[in-house]
Amino acid sequence: MNSPHARKVLLSSLIGSTVEWYEFFIYGTAASLVLGDLFFPGFDPLTGTLLSLSTFAIAFLARPIGGLVFGHFGDRIGRKSMLVLTLTMMGAATFAIGLLPTYDQIGVGAPLLLVLVRIVQGFSLGGEYGGAVLMSVEHADPRRRGLFGAVVNTGIGWGLLLANLLFLALTRLPDEDFRSWGWRIPFLFSAVLVAIGLFIRLKVAESPDFEAARRAEGSRREKAPPVVEVLRHHLAKVGLMSVAYLATGAVFYIATVFSLGYGTDHAGVGEDEMLALVLAGTALTIVAIPLFGWWSDRLGRRGSEAQAASRKRLFLAGVAGMTVLPYAWFGLLDSGIWTLRLLGFLALFAVWSATYATMPTFFAHIFPVEVRYTGLSAGYTLGTVLGGGFAPMIATWLLDRTGDWTAVALYMSAAGVLSFAAALLLKERQEEKADRGEPATLVQ
């Protein structure tokens, strides 16, 4: 059974993850709804939206750098200290966005400042995910690691839920008020959430797996630094992990960011209705992700190798669903019927949840403990660049070029095929055997 402290660590990681994702998603929502007009005026609506979404994508380019930097020091100094730093940086950058002057006030300096704080946001988030996952998974009972990893991943749902609730309320303001000051409120409110997150995070202990590796520091000193070790000996795993993430990122960001503009401009859906649909899908993930994580532990209750196999099967099943469902999702969104639109969002988010629930523990066990933070962060953040950061821009461009959603659905399916193939080649290490003096094995 998991100790009270392990559950406290889980709560800490969940709250911190929620705060980080909340801050990231309020920007994505604002970029789709209002930032193009405020920071990139003088362009036609499409170009302004693309420029606004490009600042969304810029943060993703900073994430692999942050993942390598924070991962390296997280493997050398400790997971906890890096997580405190990432949360502080993310909070400061987000609060700053709420205070930024617009283009009408200071001209070209406004978009330049926006790009700068977005880079800080992406850099900090690059180190957040790997550390939060590892703190929870490494504290958990081996028979509950799937559930613990999944619960941390519900932070993406809680963060998006909170962000959308705030924007859903604020869009009811008169349009002039929303565009002048209303959009700033979610960014400024982040200061409260960061304070809560730091209060919890400062009270947890360091990861036991990291402490065990640090006690063996004599042998570790003979190795290269973690970031060098990963680049020398685990680069293929990093590449495969990034490709395995493609479908997860593309489907999620198209469904939560691109769909807002597509629904209002092409499917005849109001802004508040689109936010409500995304909200419903997000609420489903908060329930479905822990259930899939718990299920992966139950399916693998006969031992660590069975757990690894069950995680991989559920991961692949979710990717397969994300490969075929985009066509139905777009068709239902265009149907003009509320219940069918809702069904489409729920179905897409359900299969997405199967993959996202099993991803933390599956990915965490790809690398040895001494370079786990670095390897996981590098693979995951590179995947977010390839599969997430540019997905809304690519989808917007495809829609503009073709005038039809079919090209966007094909793009989502292609990401699914690549992810499925890469995930088949990834293998988990069985660290428990190595800890008992047996050779570590790789599990398909």
Residue, then its C-alpha position, 0 to 999 in steps of 0.5 A: m500500500n502507498s504511504p501517507h507521504a506518497r499520497k501527499v507527494l501525489l497531491s503535490s505533483l497534481i496541484g503543481s501540474t494543474v497550475e502549470w497547465y492552467e497557465f499554459f492553457i489560458y494563453g492558448t485560449a486567449a490566443s484563439l479569441v483575442l490576442g491576435d487583435l491586441f498584439f498583431p493588429g493591421f493584419d487580416p483576421l487569418t494572419g493575425t490568428l496565425l501570428s497569435l498561434s505562432t507565439f503559442a508554438i514558440a513556447f514549445l520550441a523552448r520546452p526541449i531546452g528546458g527539459l534538458v536543463f532541468g532534467h540534467f540538474g534534476d538527475r544531479i541535484g534532485r527532483k524537488s528543487m527543480l520542480v519548485l524552480t519551474l513552478t516559480m518561473m512559470g508563475a512569474a511569466t504568466f502574471a507578467i502577461g496579464l500586465l503587458p501593454t498592447y500594440d496600440q499602447i507601445g507598438v512593436g514592443a508589445p509582441l516582442l515582450l509577449v514572445l519573451v515571456r512565452i519563451v520563459q513559460g515554455f522553458s519552465l514547463g519543459g522541466e515540469y512534466g518529467g519531474a512531477v511524473l517522476m516524483s509521484v511514480e518513484h514514491a508509489d508502491p510498484r503495484r500502483r505506479g500506473l494509477f499514480g502516474a495517471v493521476v498526475n496527468t489529470g493536471i492537464g484536465w484540471g488546468l484546462l477545466l479551470a482555464n475554460l471556466l474562467f474564460l466561459a464566464l469572462t466571454r459574457l462580459p461586453d465585448e469591449d470590456f473583455r478585450s480591454w481588461g477582461w482577458r487579463i484576469p485569468f493571467l493575474f489570478s495565476a499568482v494565487l494558484v502558484a502560491i498554493g502550489l509552492f506551499i504544497r510542493l515545499k513540504v514533500a520529500e525527495s524521490p526515494d529512487f533519486e536518493a538511492a541513486r545518489r547514495a551510489e554516487g561513487s559509481r555515478r561519478e565515473k559516468a558522463p553528466p546525465v545530459v551527455e549520457v542521454l545524448r550518447h547512449h539513449l538518443a534513439k529512445v528519446g527520438l522514439m518517445s517523441v514520435a510516440y507522443l505525436a498523436t497525443g499532442a496533435v489530437f489534444y491541441i487541435a481539439t482544444v485550441f484549433s477547434l475554437g476558431y474552427g467551430t465559430d468560423h466554419a461550423g456555426v458554433g458560438e464561442d460559449e458553446m465551443l468552450a462548453l464542448v471543450l469543457a465537457g471533454t476535459a471533464l471526462t478526462i479527469v475521470a477517465i485518466p485515473l480509471f485507465g491508470w488503475w486498469s493498467d495496474r489491475l491488468g498487470r497485477r501478476g508482476s512488473e512485466a505484466q504491468a509493463a505489457s498492460r500499459k503498452r497495450l492500453f497506450l497503443a489502443g488509445v493511439a489507434g482510436m485517435t487515428v480513426l476518430p477524427y473523421a467522425w469528430f469533424g462530421l459530428l461537429d458540423s452536424g448542427i446538433w448539440t448532442l452529436r457535437l458533444l458525443g464527438f468530443l466525448a469519444l475523442f477525449a475518451v480514446w485520448s485518455a487511454t494513451y495519456a493515462t498510461m504514458p507517464t509510467f510507460f515513459a518513466h520506465i524507458f530510461p535508467v534511474e540515473v538519467r530518467y529525468t533527463g531522458l523522459s523530459a527530452g523525449y516528451t518535450l521534443g514530442t510536444v514540439l513535433g506533435g503539439g506546438f505547431a498542430p493548431m497552426i498546421a491545422t489552420w493552414l490546411l483548412d485555409r488551403t483546402g477549405d475543408w476539414t478532411a485534410v486536418a483529419l488526415y493530418m491527425s491520422a498520420a500522426g496516429v500511424l507514426s505514434f503507433a509504430a514508434a510506441l511498438l519499438l519502445k521497451e520498458r526497463q525492469e529496474e526492480k530486477a536490477d535492484r535485486g542484483e539481476p540483469a535489467t531486462l527490456v519488456q516489449 
